[in-house]
Amino acid sequence: MVTMNKYIVAVLLVTTLLFACEKPEENISAPRFGLTNIYAQFADESISTEQFTSTQIAPFGEVIRIQFPKYYPRNTLNPIDITRMRLTANLPVNVKIEPKLNVMDLTKPNTIEVINSNGTIDKHVIIGEILP
C-alpha cells in the first residue's frame, strides 16, 4: 500500500511537471524595432540642456538626421557648434547600441549598430543637419 501511494505521488508529480510548462504568449505590444528615439544635447551643459531630436519616426532608416537651428541660442546671431554633442537613446528591454553613445561630432557621420533582442543588427548613421 505504501509503495502504491509513492507510485501515485510520483506519477502526479511527473504529470504536474510535464503540463505546468507553458510556452509564453508573444508580447504583441513590444516594439518591433530596436531604436525608439534618439536625442542630442550639448556636451557642455553650461550652454544648454535642451534636447534636439530627429524629425524622423521609428523605425529609423539607415541615416538618422538630427536637426539643429542655424543659430543658438535662438534669436541670436551665434552660429551653433555641433562638434561636441552628447547622444542618448530610448531602447526597449534587451536592446544594445555599439559603440556606446557618448559625445560625438555631428558634423561628421557616426555609425552605430543596434543589436535587437532577437539578435538582428540594424546599422544607422547619425549626422547633424543645420537648418537654414
C-alpha positions as CSV (number, residue, x, y, z in Angstrom):
1,M,0.0,0.0,0.0
2,V,2.8,2.4,0.9
3,T,4.6,1.7,-2.4
4,M,1.3,2.3,-4.2
5,N,0.9,5.7,-2.6
6,K,4.5,6.6,-3.5
7,Y,3.8,5.5,-7.1
8,I,0.7,7.7,-7.3
9,V,2.5,10.7,-5.9
10,A,5.4,10.2,-8.3
11,V,3.0,10.0,-11.3
12,L,1.2,13.1,-10.1
13,L,4.5,14.9,-9.7
14,V,5.8,14.0,-13.1
15,T,2.4,14.9,-14.7
16,T,2.4,18.2,-13.0
17,L,5.9,19.0,-14.2
18,L,5.1,18.0,-17.8
19,F,2.0,20.0,-18.1
20,A,3.0,23.0,-15.9
21,C,5.5,24.3,-18.5
22,E,3.6,26.6,-20.9
23,K,5.0,28.5,-23.8
24,P,4.7,32.2,-23.1
25,E,2.5,34.2,-25.5
26,E,4.2,36.6,-27.8
27,N,4.1,40.2,-26.5
28,I,2.4,42.0,-29.3
29,S,2.7,45.3,-27.5
30,A,6.6,45.1,-27.6
31,P,8.2,47.3,-30.2
32,R,9.1,45.6,-33.5
33,F,12.3,47.7,-33.9
34,G,15.2,48.5,-31.6
35,L,15.8,52.2,-31.5
36,T,12.7,54.1,-30.5
37,N,14.1,57.6,-30.2
38,I,17.5,59.4,-30.2
39,Y,18.4,62.8,-28.6
40,A,21.4,65.1,-28.8
41,Q,22.3,67.8,-26.4
42,F,25.4,69.9,-25.8
43,A,28.2,68.1,-24.0
44,D,28.9,71.3,-22.1
45,E,25.6,71.7,-20.2
46,S,26.5,75.2,-19.3
47,I,25.5,76.1,-22.8
48,S,22.1,74.5,-22.6
49,T,20.3,71.3,-21.5
50,E,17.9,71.4,-24.4
51,Q,17.5,68.1,-26.3
52,F,17.4,68.0,-30.0
53,T,15.6,65.1,-31.7
54,S,15.2,63.7,-35.2
55,T,12.1,64.6,-37.1
56,Q,12.1,61.0,-38.4
57,I,9.9,58.5,-36.5
58,A,10.9,54.9,-35.6
59,P,11.7,52.6,-37.2
60,F,14.6,54.7,-38.5
61,G,16.2,54.2,-41.9
62,E,19.9,53.9,-42.4
63,V,20.6,57.6,-41.9
64,I,19.3,59.4,-38.8
65,R,19.4,63.2,-39.2
66,I,19.1,65.3,-36.0
67,Q,18.1,68.8,-36.9
68,F,19.6,71.9,-35.3
69,P,18.8,75.6,-35.7
70,K,21.4,77.7,-37.6
71,Y,21.9,80.0,-34.6
72,Y,21.8,79.1,-30.9
73,P,20.5,80.3,-28.6
74,R,17.6,81.1,-30.8
75,N,17.0,84.7,-31.8
76,T,20.8,85.4,-31.7
77,L,23.4,85.6,-34.3
78,N,25.7,82.9,-32.7
79,P,26.2,80.0,-35.1
80,I,25.6,76.7,-33.4
81,D,28.5,74.3,-32.8
82,I,27.5,70.6,-33.1
83,T,31.1,69.2,-32.8
84,R,30.6,68.1,-29.2
85,M,27.1,66.7,-28.7
86,R,26.1,64.1,-26.1
87,L,23.7,61.5,-27.6
88,T,21.2,59.5,-25.6
89,A,18.6,57.0,-26.9
90,N,15.4,55.2,-25.8
91,L,15.7,51.5,-26.2
92,P,13.4,48.6,-25.4
93,V,14.5,45.8,-23.0
94,N,17.5,43.7,-24.1
95,V,18.4,46.1,-26.9
96,K,22.0,47.4,-27.0
97,I,23.9,50.0,-29.0
98,E,27.5,49.6,-30.1
99,P,29.6,51.7,-29.7
100,K,28.1,53.1,-26.6
101,L,26.5,56.5,-27.1
102,N,28.7,59.3,-25.8
103,V,30.0,62.7,-27.0
104,M,30.0,62.8,-30.8
105,D,30.9,65.2,-33.6
106,L,27.7,65.5,-35.5
107,T,29.3,67.4,-38.4
108,K,30.6,64.0,-39.4
109,P,28.7,60.7,-40.0
110,N,28.7,58.5,-36.9
111,T,27.9,54.8,-37.4
112,I,26.2,52.8,-34.7
113,E,24.9,49.3,-34.5
114,V,21.6,48.5,-32.7
115,I,21.6,44.9,-31.5
116,N,17.9,43.9,-31.2
117,S,16.6,41.5,-28.6
118,N,16.2,38.8,-31.3
119,G,19.8,39.1,-32.3
120,T,19.4,41.0,-35.5
121,I,21.6,44.0,-36.1
122,D,20.5,47.4,-37.5
123,K,23.2,49.8,-38.7
124,H,22.5,53.5,-38.6
125,V,24.5,56.6,-39.5
126,I,23.8,59.6,-37.3
127,I,24.5,63.0,-38.6
128,G,23.6,66.6,-37.6
129,E,21.7,68.8,-40.0
130,I,21.8,72.5,-39.5
131,L,18.6,74.2,-40.8
132,P,18.8,77.4,-42.9
